[in-house]
Amino acid sequence: AQSVTQPDIHITVSEGASLELRCNYSYGATPYLFWYVQSPGQGLQLLLKYFSGDTLVQGIKGFEAEFKRSQSSFNLRKPSVHWSDAAEYFCAVGGNGQNFVFGPGTRLSVLP
Amino acid sequence: DSGVTQTPKHLITATGQRVTLRCSPRSGDLSVYWYQQSLDQGLQFLIQYYNGEERAKGNILERFSAQQFPDLHSELNLSSLELGDSALYFCASSGRPTYQETQYFGPGTRLLVL
């Protein structure tokens, strides 16, 4: 069965600093990979997704993620964090006929 | 605003009771997904419907059931409620029933079982 791990429960960065959120997955076939963001009291919003092709994926709000098959990773990056990026970030994996599985989430705090 | 609406926003009930959560998908979307978000289980996929038919099933308890109506709105029924059912329940919708389609999430229904 597929699974997703996000090793960092909570990350704190200063505004303007770069960010990398880690995601590792376990999946038997070519995965569909996603990053979602959940702001306090809000639903989830899709940041980006990867299905195939270029392993560097651009998303909304200046985020990007890189798929590395050899490392079973799909890490999320942003070159300069804004205070409004403070939220919970979820990595997820799914595939045709397979359940959609979320990671436990990483809470991002941003220092002024 | 994702265009997905969920009612009610909050629900407080007692153990053993039954509740119904409602979801209206974005205009034109045929697929509806239900998720549960709790502190101990995290975000879990429950069930998916596409154009009125069940498409995929996740970690949905037998006490829970769902359906999608001809007007495409969906209801999630939770019965014989237990304290552990307290959670945030999300609905999402997409056009087609594949994961390549972006899922748009509603704001959720927060259920508290006392």
Chai-1 contact restraints between the chains, C-beta under 6 A:
chainA,res_idxA,chainB,res_idxB,connection_type,confidence,min_distance_angstrom,max_distance_angstrom,comment,restraint_id
A,Y32,B,Y99,contact,1.0,0.0,6.0,A-B,restraint_1
A,G43,B,F90,contact,1.0,0.0,6.0,A-B,restraint_2
A,G43,B,F105,contact,1.0,0.0,6.0,A-B,restraint_3
A,G43,B,G106,contact,1.0,0.0,6.0,A-B,restraint_4
A,G43,B,P107,contact,1.0,0.0,6.0,A-B,restraint_5
A,G43,B,G108,contact,1.0,0.0,6.0,A-B,restraint_6
A,L44,B,F105,contact,1.0,0.0,6.0,A-B,restraint_7
A,L46,B,T102,contact,1.0,0.0,6.0,A-B,restraint_8
A,F51,B,Q100,contact,1.0,0.0,6.0,A-B,restraint_9
A,G94,B,Y99,contact,1.0,0.0,6.0,A-B,restraint_10
A,N99,B,F45,contact,1.0,0.0,6.0,A-B,restraint_11
A,N99,B,G58,contact,1.0,0.0,6.0,A-B,restraint_12
A,F100,B,F45,contact,1.0,0.0,6.0,A-B,restraint_13
A,F102,B,L43,contact,1.0,0.0,6.0,A-B,restraint_14
A,P104,B,G42,contact,1.0,0.0,6.0,A-B,restraint_15
